[in-house]
Amino acid sequence: MKSKKLAGALAALLAATSMAGCSGSGEGDAGTAAVIYGGSNYVRIVDEELNNALIAGKKTTDMDASIESYKKAFVKESELAPYLPIYGNHLFNIFKKGVNVTTGPVCNWSQALADASIDGGDTLVVGMTQELAGLFSPLYAISSYDQYVVNMVYQSLLAYDANSELYGQAAVEVPEAAEDGKSVTFKLREGLKFSDGSDLTAEDVKFTFTLAADPEYIGGRLDGTFDFIEGWDDYQEGEAEEVSGIVVDDDHTITFKLAEPDIDAVTAIGSLGILSSEQFPYSKGAMGEYKDNNSATLGSNAYKVHNYDKSSGASLVKNENYAGEGEFSIPKVVIKTVAASTELASLQNGDVNYYPELIEPGIIAPATKDDKLAYDYYFRAAEGYVGFNCADGPTADPAVRQALSYATDRQGFVDAFYDMSKAAEDAQNVGLGYVPTAFWSPVAVGMGDATTGTSEIEGAVKYDFDIEKAKQVLEEAGWVEGSDGIREKDGQKLTIKFLASEGNAVLDMLIPMIMDSWGQIGVDLQQSTVDFNTLIDTVGIDSVDTTSWSCFFMATSFTGLSNTSMNDLLGYTEFNLSE
């Protein structure tokens, strides 16, 4: 795969694609490498610019070589420290009694509405403290908040149910790759329609992927994700008039020919929400409103957008032309923006009746003791992390990133932030947070032993809190302490610009902690606070701004599924990387 995006900025860590059903996945900037570890399937993010130990996206059939490559990749990545995992955790959903939505590690509330219900009610009002950006396109949605809308409006070929089982959504079933691994054929359900009443056919599937291959989409959130499809580069970078590897066999059958076998092909192809080829005009190199009018939706899933306002949220109503499976008995869904620190009050006073994916004990603990509220929880296939600017400024020096990692008391943060001592007794036993030992992108449910610390990868740096070690790393790299206590090197001050999102409870605790500990090693920490959408615009894939920030905080999710026939073809078997 080719790295076409901002080198070293690690913006791709923000790019989490999600299936229109119960799913979500983390996509790497320059590519992924697949591996089976501890009996589970994983995809490892590998950045070409930083990780010369492994050619991103290459999947060798030589098992010994694969193991050694992955070991080198893990170890090299930990040495270069492009990001620092801060915590992993469980997620709590708090809701009014009578609201019935079954979620799970790869199935958030917006993907679990097929069997959801509200006793005596007809509107699910979902609270969140971050504004929607209005990027409601499967190709352009960046934040998980906008992705909620995408999940409800668009169908993908494949999806996950609440039990984390992959099934056919727009497709009849989950396909297996051809015996040689060079093609995958999807059969579409008959009778599917977009919300305007037009038919969804294989031509719309082909069109959706054609948009993703368009020259004007270079640098887009999913750019590079599908370039294993035959003819992809010829269309995106050459004179081809279509992607030769996407073949419409009939109205309900489409075949994807692969340039080479790819272990992630079925899941990657199956994850993309299907757009209508008739919604807007299109010609190669001129995506028009498919790029510029992302708040105008036309999908085939159970809901359609009724109203959207950036400051207040969005409302969705049932799509009367929906022809897929599932009851979807809730007629209306409202995503409502509420003020930070009012989450519990908004539930108690009835402004919202469902608040998803909470991690703050200050909200969760009292909610678990409120007899008018109910809750559920699940282990989160995600991490909260600090991403470093590896392109410009002091953090372009790996030694600085290493030192900042050593100087971050992650265990202290987790112990303080995830204090559940005031929660109901059964909730106290959940084990809300933990310190990840690696930045891991799992394909199966859960984060994997290498992340949770159950097992270790020999040679990988864990960055236990150690102020003296952090100072030593800086000294050895030539960062010397100045008269004002701030280190400098070659005339450059060790000024770290932390770009923070407003209304973030994690940062309310984390930044004062690192302000102190990073200050002890000679760092001048400067914090800028912006709204969430501005944060994404600044450090996101399309941004060219590499000078106004040194690091940021974000949480990102990782899920997906490795295809069995591809595993067999490529010779993948279970193995332990530490052996």
matplotlib code that plots the C-alpha trace (Angstrom):
import matplotlib.pyplot as plt

x = [0.0, 1.1, 1.3, -0.5, -1.4, 0.4, 3.7, 4.3, 1.3, -0.5, -3.8, -5.0, -5.4, -8.5, -9.9, -12.2, -14.4, -17.6, -19.9, -23.5, -24.4, -22.7, -19.1, -16.2, -12.6, -9.4, -7.6, -3.8, -2.4, 0.0, -1.4, -2.0, -0.3, -2.5, -1.6, -3.3, -2.1, -3.3, -6.1, -7.6, -7.2, -5.6, -4.6, -1.6, -1.3, 2.1, 3.2, 5.5, 7.2, 8.1, 8.4, 11.1, 11.3, 8.2, 6.8, 3.2, 0.6, 2.9, 1.6, 4.2, 3.3, 6.6, 5.4, 8.8, 9.4, 6.0, 6.6, 10.0, 8.5, 5.7, 8.2, 10.3, 7.3, 6.0, 9.4, 10.3, 7.0, 7.4, 10.9, 9.7, 6.7, 4.4, 1.6, 1.2, -1.8, -3.2, -6.0, -8.3, -11.6, -15.1, -18.0, -21.2, -24.5, -26.9, -30.5, -34.1, -35.7, -37.8, -35.2, -34.0, -30.9, -28.4, -24.9, -21.5, -17.7, -18.2, -21.8, -22.7, -26.2, -26.5, -25.8, -28.1, -31.5, -33.0, -34.3, -34.4, -37.5, -38.9, -41.6, -44.4, -42.4, -41.6, -38.4, -34.9, -33.2, -29.4, -27.3, -23.7, -21.5, -19.8, -21.4, -22.1, -20.0, -22.5, -20.1, -22.8, -21.1, -19.6, -16.6, -16.1, -17.4, -14.5, -15.8, -17.7, -20.5, -21.1, -20.6, -23.7, -25.7, -24.0, -24.7, -28.4, -28.8, -26.5, -26.3, -23.0, -22.6, -21.7, -22.3, -22.1, -24.9, -25.0, -23.3, -20.3, -21.2, -20.6, -23.6, -24.8, -26.6, -27.1, -25.4, -27.3, -24.4, -20.7, -18.8, -15.5, -12.8, -12.1, -9.7, -6.8, -7.6, -7.8, -11.6, -14.6, -18.2, -21.1, -24.7, -27.1, -30.5, -33.3, -35.7, -33.4, -34.3, -32.9, -35.0, -36.2, -37.7, -35.0, -33.6, -30.2, -28.3, -24.8, -24.2, -24.6, -22.0, -19.6, -20.3, -19.5, -16.1, -15.5, -16.0, -13.4, -11.0, -11.6, -8.5, -10.3, -10.6, -6.8, -6.1, -9.6, -10.3, -10.4, -7.8, -5.6, -7.9, -9.1, -6.1, -5.7, -8.5, -7.3, -7.2, -7.6, -4.4, -5.0, -8.3, -7.1, -3.8, -4.1, -6.3, -8.6, -12.3, -13.4, -11.9, -11.3, -11.4, -15.0, -17.3, -21.1, -22.3, -26.0, -28.3, -27.7, -24.2, -20.8, -17.3, -14.2, -11.0, -7.9, -4.5, -3.0, -4.6, -5.4, -6.3, -8.6, -10.4, -13.8, -14.1, -12.7, -15.0, -18.0, -17.6, -18.3, -21.7, -23.4, -24.2, -26.7, -25.3, -28.3, -28.2, -25.8, -24.1, -20.6, -17.7, -14.2, -12.2, -15.3, -17.0, -19.1, -21.7, -20.6, -17.7, -19.1, -22.6, -22.1, -25.0, -27.4, -28.0, -29.6, -29.2, -31.0, -30.9, -33.8, -33.6, -33.2, -32.2, -35.2, -33.3, -29.8, -28.5, -24.8, -25.5, -28.4, -27.9, -29.9, -33.2, -33.9, -37.1, -38.0, -37.2, -40.6, -38.8, -36.6, -36.6, -33.9, -34.1, -34.9, -38.0, -36.6, -39.6, -38.4, -39.9, -37.7, -34.1, -32.8, -29.1, -29.1, -26.1, -26.0, -23.6, -20.6, -21.1, -24.9, -25.0, -26.6, -28.9, -30.2, -31.1, -32.7, -34.8, -35.9, -34.1, -32.5, -33.4, -30.2, -26.6, -24.1, -20.4, -19.7, -16.3, -16.5, -17.0, -18.4, -21.4, -21.5, -21.3, -24.4, -26.3, -25.8, -27.6, -30.5, -33.6, -35.1, -32.1, -30.5, -27.1, -25.1, -21.5, -19.0, -15.2, -14.3, -12.3, -10.6, -8.0, -7.5, -4.1, -1.9, -0.9, 2.4, 3.2, 6.1, 6.6, 7.5, 8.6, 10.3, 8.1, 9.7, 12.6, 11.8, 13.8, 11.3, 8.4, 10.1, 10.8, 7.2, 6.0, 8.3, 7.2, 3.4, 2.1, -0.6, -1.2, -1.7, -4.2, -6.1, -6.2, -7.6, -9.9, -11.5, -12.2, -15.5, -15.6, -18.9, -20.7, -23.2, -21.5, -21.9, -20.5, -17.5, -16.3, -16.2, -12.6, -13.4, -9.9, -6.4, -3.1, -2.4, 1.0, 0.8, -1.2, -3.0, -5.6, -7.7, -9.8, -11.6, -13.5, -11.4, -8.0, -5.7, -3.2, -0.4, -2.5, -3.9, -0.6, -1.4, 1.5, 4.6, 6.3, 10.0, 12.0, 9.0, 9.3, 6.5, 7.2, 6.6, 6.5, 10.1, 11.1, 14.8, 14.7, 12.9, 15.6, 18.3, 16.8, 16.6, 20.2, 21.6, 19.7, 21.2, 18.3, 20.0, 18.4, 18.5, 18.7, 14.9, 14.6, 13.3, 15.4, 16.6, 18.5, 20.1, 18.3, 14.9, 13.0, 11.3, 7.9, 5.1, 1.8, -1.0, -4.1, -7.1, -10.8, -13.2, -15.5, -13.2, -13.2, -10.1, -8.1, -9.4, -7.5, -4.7, -3.3, -2.7, -0.9, 1.4, 1.8, 3.6, 5.5, 6.5, 7.6, 9.9, 11.9, 12.2, 9.2, 7.3, 3.7, 1.3, -2.3, -4.8, -8.4, -10.7, -14.0, -13.9, -14.5, -11.7, -9.4, -10.2, -9.7, -6.3, -4.8, -6.9, -6.1, -6.7, -4.9, -1.6, -1.0, 2.0, 3.3, 0.5, 0.4, 2.8, 0.3, -3.4, -5.6, -8.1, -9.9, -10.2, -11.8, -10.5, -12.6, -13.0, -12.7, -10.0, -11.4, -10.9, -10.2, -7.7, -5.9, -5.7, -4.4, -1.7, -0.6, -1.5, -1.7, -2.0, 1.3, 2.7, 4.9, 6.8, 8.0]
y = [0.0, 3.5, 6.3, 9.2, 11.2, 13.5, 11.7, 11.2, 13.2, 9.9, 11.4, 8.0, 7.0, 9.1, 7.3, 4.6, 3.0, 1.3, -1.1, 0.0, -2.8, -3.7, -2.9, -0.5, -0.7, 1.2, 1.8, 2.6, 5.5, 3.6, 0.1, -2.9, -6.2, -9.1, -11.7, -14.4, -14.2, -16.0, -17.7, -14.4, -12.6, -9.1, -6.4, -4.5, -0.8, -0.2, 3.2, 3.1, 6.4, 5.4, 1.7, 0.6, -2.8, -4.0, -3.1, -2.1, -4.3, -7.1, -10.5, -13.2, -16.9, -17.7, -18.3, -17.8, -14.6, -13.4, -14.0, -12.2, -9.3, -8.8, -8.9, -6.3, -4.2, -4.2, -3.5, -0.8, 0.9, 0.9, 2.4, 5.2, 6.0, 7.7, 7.4, 6.6, 4.5, 6.0, 3.7, 0.9, 0.5, -0.8, 1.3, 2.0, 2.8, 4.6, 4.8, 5.1, 1.9, 0.6, 1.4, -1.8, -1.6, -4.5, -3.4, -5.1, -4.7, -4.4, -3.2, 0.3, 1.6, 3.0, -0.4, -2.3, -0.8, -3.7, -5.4, -2.3, -1.1, 1.5, 0.5, 3.0, 5.3, 6.0, 8.2, 7.3, 10.5, 9.9, 12.4, 13.4, 16.3, 16.7, 18.4, 16.5, 17.8, 16.9, 14.5, 11.9, 10.1, 6.6, 8.1, 11.2, 10.6, 10.9, 11.2, 8.4, 10.8, 11.4, 7.7, 7.0, 8.7, 6.8, 3.5, 4.2, 5.6, 3.4, -0.4, -2.1, -5.5, -7.0, -6.1, -7.5, -8.4, -7.8, -11.2, -10.0, -12.4, -11.2, -11.5, -10.3, -7.0, -5.8, -9.0, -12.3, -13.9, -13.6, -14.8, -16.8, -15.8, -17.9, -20.8, -18.8, -15.8, -13.5, -12.7, -12.3, -12.4, -10.9, -11.7, -8.9, -9.2, -8.6, -5.8, -3.3, 0.3, 3.7, 6.0, 7.8, 4.5, 3.8, 0.3, -0.6, -2.8, -4.0, -0.9, 1.2, -1.0, -0.6, 3.2, 3.5, 1.9, 4.0, 7.1, 5.8, 5.3, 8.7, 10.9, 13.6, 11.3, 10.9, 11.9, 11.0, 9.0, 5.6, 6.4, 3.3, 1.0, -0.8, -0.6, -4.3, -4.4, -5.0, -1.8, 0.5, 2.5, 2.6, 4.4, 6.7, 7.6, 6.7, 7.0, 4.0, 4.8, 2.3, 0.1, -3.1, -5.4, -4.5, -6.5, -6.3, -9.9, -9.0, -6.7, -8.6, -10.0, -8.2, -9.6, -8.0, -9.2, -8.7, -7.7, -10.1, -12.1, -9.9, -11.3, -8.3, -8.2, -9.6, -7.4, -4.3, -4.5, -5.5, -2.6, 0.4, 1.9, 1.9, 5.2, 5.8, 6.3, 8.5, 11.0, 13.5, 13.9, 12.4, 12.1, 11.0, 13.7, 15.6, 14.1, 17.2, 17.0, 13.5, 15.3, 18.7, 17.9, 15.2, 16.2, 15.3, 11.6, 8.9, 5.4, 2.1, 1.4, 1.6, 5.4, 8.6, 12.0, 14.3, 17.3, 18.3, 21.3, 21.5, 23.1, 20.9, 17.6, 15.5, 13.7, 10.6, 8.9, 5.4, 4.9, 3.9, 2.2, 0.1, -3.5, -5.1, -7.4, -6.5, -5.0, -1.5, -0.8, 2.6, 5.2, 8.1, 8.6, 12.0, 12.7, 15.6, 17.7, 18.4, 20.5, 18.7, 17.8, 17.6, 14.0, 12.5, 15.4, 15.2, 11.6, 12.2, 15.2, 13.4, 15.5, 12.3, 8.7, 7.0, 8.1, 5.7, 4.8, 6.6, 6.1, 8.8, 7.3, 10.6, 10.0, 6.2, 5.7, 7.8, 6.5, 2.9, 3.8, 5.6, 3.3, 5.1, 4.3, 1.1, 0.4, -2.2, -2.4, -4.2, -4.4, -1.7, -2.7, 0.7, 2.8, 6.4, 7.6, 10.6, 11.0, 12.8, 15.0, 13.1, 15.5, 18.8, 20.5, 18.9, 15.7, 15.0, 13.7, 10.1, 10.8, 13.5, 11.2, 8.5, 10.9, 12.2, 8.6, 7.8, 11.0, 10.1, 8.4, 6.3, 4.0, 7.0, 8.4, 5.2, 4.7, 8.2, 8.6, 5.1, 5.2, 3.3, 3.1, 5.1, 3.0, 0.2, -3.0, -5.0, -2.1, -1.7, -5.2, -4.3, -3.1, 0.0, 1.0, -0.4, 0.7, -0.7, -2.1, -1.7, 0.1, -2.8, -3.1, -6.3, -8.0, -10.2, -9.1, -7.7, -5.9, -8.9, -10.1, -7.9, -4.8, -5.8, -7.0, -10.6, -11.5, -9.6, -9.1, -9.5, -6.3, -4.0, -0.9, -0.6, 3.0, 2.5, 5.9, 6.9, 10.6, 9.9, 7.7, 10.4, 12.9, 10.5, 10.0, 13.7, 14.3, 11.6, 13.1, 16.5, 18.3, 20.3, 22.3, 26.1, 28.8, 28.9, 25.2, 24.5, 22.2, 23.1, 21.7, 23.5, 26.7, 25.0, 25.1, 21.9, 23.5, 21.0, 22.3, 20.1, 20.4, 19.5, 19.1, 21.0, 19.3, 16.3, 14.8, 12.7, 15.8, 17.7, 15.2, 14.2, 17.6, 18.8, 15.6, 15.8, 19.6, 18.6, 15.5, 16.8, 20.0, 18.0, 16.9, 20.4, 20.7, 23.9, 22.5, 24.8, 23.8, 25.0, 24.0, 23.8, 22.1, 18.5, 19.1, 21.7, 19.2, 16.7, 19.3, 20.3, 16.8, 14.9, 13.3, 16.3, 18.8, 20.3, 21.9, 20.3, 23.3, 24.5, 21.3, 18.7, 16.2, 15.5, 13.1, 10.9, 7.6, 5.2, 1.8, -1.3, -4.2, -6.3, -9.9, -11.9, -14.0, -17.8, -18.7, -15.9, -17.1, -20.6, -19.3, -17.3, -20.0, -18.2, -20.3, -19.5, -18.7, -16.8, -13.8, -14.1, -17.6]
z = [0.0, -0.6, 2.0, 0.4, 3.5, 5.9, 6.7, 10.3, 11.6, 12.4, 11.5, 10.4, 14.0, 13.9, 10.9, 12.3, 9.7, 10.8, 9.1, 8.8, 11.1, 14.4, 13.7, 13.8, 12.7, 13.0, 9.8, 9.6, 7.6, 5.4, 5.7, 7.9, 8.5, 9.6, 12.3, 14.4, 18.0, 21.0, 19.1, 17.9, 14.6, 14.5, 12.1, 13.2, 12.2, 10.5, 9.3, 6.3, 7.2, 10.7, 10.5, 8.1, 9.9, 7.9, 4.5, 5.4, 3.9, 2.8, 4.0, 3.4, 3.1, 4.9, 8.5, 10.1, 8.1, 9.2, 12.8, 12.7, 10.7, 13.2, 16.1, 14.5, 13.7, 17.3, 18.8, 16.3, 16.8, 20.6, 20.2, 17.9, 20.2, 17.6, 20.1, 23.8, 24.9, 28.0, 29.0, 28.0, 29.7, 29.9, 28.5, 30.4, 28.8, 31.2, 30.3, 31.6, 32.7, 29.8, 27.2, 25.7, 23.4, 23.4, 22.7, 22.8, 22.0, 18.3, 18.3, 19.6, 20.1, 16.6, 15.2, 17.6, 16.8, 14.9, 18.0, 20.3, 22.0, 24.4, 26.8, 26.4, 24.2, 20.5, 20.6, 21.6, 22.7, 22.8, 24.7, 23.8, 24.7, 21.3, 18.4, 15.1, 12.2, 9.6, 7.8, 7.3, 4.3, 4.6, 2.8, 4.9, 8.4, 10.8, 14.3, 16.0, 16.5, 12.8, 12.3, 14.5, 11.8, 9.0, 10.8, 10.9, 7.4, 5.2, 4.8, 4.1, 2.5, 5.8, 9.5, 13.0, 15.3, 19.1, 19.6, 17.5, 14.7, 11.2, 8.9, 5.5, 5.7, 2.1, 1.1, 1.4, 3.3, 4.3, 1.2, 1.2, -1.2, -4.3, -3.8, -5.2, -3.0, -6.1, -6.1, -3.8, -4.9, -3.0, -3.6, -2.8, -1.1, -3.6, -3.1, -1.3, -1.8, -1.0, 1.1, -2.1, -3.3, -5.9, -6.2, -4.6, -7.1, -7.7, -9.9, -6.7, -4.9, -7.8, -7.9, -4.2, -4.6, -7.7, -5.6, -3.1, -6.0, -7.6, -8.1, -6.1, -3.1, -2.7, 0.9, 2.0, 5.2, 3.4, 0.7, 0.3, 2.1, -1.1, -3.3, -3.2, -5.8, -9.4, -11.4, -8.5, -9.1, -12.8, -12.2, -9.4, -10.9, -14.6, -17.6, -16.9, -17.2, -14.5, -11.8, -13.8, -10.8, -9.9, -12.0, -12.0, -12.9, -12.6, -10.6, -7.5, -7.9, -7.8, -8.0, -6.7, -8.4, -6.2, -7.5, -4.9, -2.1, 0.9, 4.2, 5.0, 1.7, 2.7, 5.8, 4.2, 1.2, 3.3, 5.7, 3.4, 3.4, 0.0, -1.7, -4.4, -7.9, -8.7, -5.8, -7.5, -10.8, -11.0, -13.4, -12.8, -11.1, -10.2, -7.1, -6.7, -4.0, -3.0, -1.6, -0.7, 0.6, 3.2, 5.3, 2.5, 3.0, 0.8, 2.2, 2.4, 6.1, 8.5, 9.2, 7.3, 8.5, 9.3, 10.6, 11.4, 13.3, 14.3, 17.7, 18.8, 17.0, 14.6, 14.4, 12.3, 11.4, 10.0, 6.3, 4.9, 2.0, 4.2, 2.9, 5.0, 8.0, 11.6, 13.3, 14.1, 16.3, 17.5, 15.0, 15.9, 17.1, 18.3, 18.9, 21.3, 22.3, 26.0, 28.0, 29.6, 33.2, 32.7, 31.4, 34.5, 35.1, 31.5, 32.1, 35.5, 34.2, 31.0, 28.5, 27.2, 27.8, 26.7, 27.3, 25.6, 26.0, 29.3, 31.0, 33.8, 37.3, 38.5, 36.2, 36.2, 40.0, 41.1, 38.1, 39.2, 42.5, 40.8, 40.9, 37.9, 35.7, 34.4, 32.9, 31.0, 30.2, 28.0, 27.4, 25.0, 21.9, 21.9, 23.6, 24.7, 23.5, 23.0, 19.4, 18.6, 15.7, 14.1, 11.2, 12.8, 16.0, 19.0, 18.8, 15.4, 17.5, 18.7, 21.9, 22.9, 22.3, 24.3, 27.2, 27.2, 27.4, 30.3, 32.1, 31.9, 35.0, 33.2, 36.1, 38.4, 36.0, 35.6, 39.4, 39.9, 36.9, 37.2, 40.9, 41.2, 45.0, 45.1, 42.6, 43.3, 44.5, 41.3, 39.2, 41.5, 40.4, 36.7, 36.6, 34.7, 33.4, 32.8, 31.3, 27.8, 27.3, 23.5, 20.8, 19.3, 16.5, 17.0, 14.5, 17.0, 20.0, 22.8, 22.7, 22.9, 25.5, 24.2, 25.0, 28.3, 29.6, 29.9, 27.7, 26.5, 23.2, 23.8, 23.2, 23.1, 25.3, 27.9, 29.1, 32.8, 34.6, 35.3, 35.5, 35.8, 32.7, 30.8, 31.7, 30.7, 27.3, 26.7, 27.9, 25.6, 22.7, 23.2, 24.9, 27.6, 30.4, 29.9, 32.6, 32.8, 33.4, 29.9, 27.8, 24.3, 21.4, 18.5, 19.5, 19.7, 23.0, 24.2, 23.9, 23.6, 22.2, 23.4, 21.3, 23.5, 22.9, 25.1, 27.5, 27.8, 31.3, 30.6, 29.8, 32.8, 34.9, 32.5, 31.5, 35.1, 35.8, 32.7, 33.2, 36.5, 35.4, 32.0, 33.6, 35.9, 32.8, 31.4, 29.1, 28.5, 28.0, 26.3, 26.0, 23.4, 23.7, 20.7, 19.9, 18.8, 15.1, 15.0, 16.6, 13.9, 11.1, 12.6, 13.0, 10.5, 7.3, 5.0, 7.2, 6.2, 9.6, 11.2, 13.1, 15.5, 17.5, 19.1, 20.4, 20.9, 22.8, 21.1, 21.7, 18.8, 18.2, 16.5, 15.3, 12.2, 11.1, 9.3, 6.5, 7.0, 3.4, 3.2, 6.3, 4.9, 1.6, 3.1, 5.5, 8.7, 11.8, 15.5, 17.1, 20.1, 19.2, 22.4, 21.7]

ax = plt.figure().add_subplot(projection="3d")
ax.plot(x, y, z, "-o")
ax.set_aspect("equal")
plt.show()
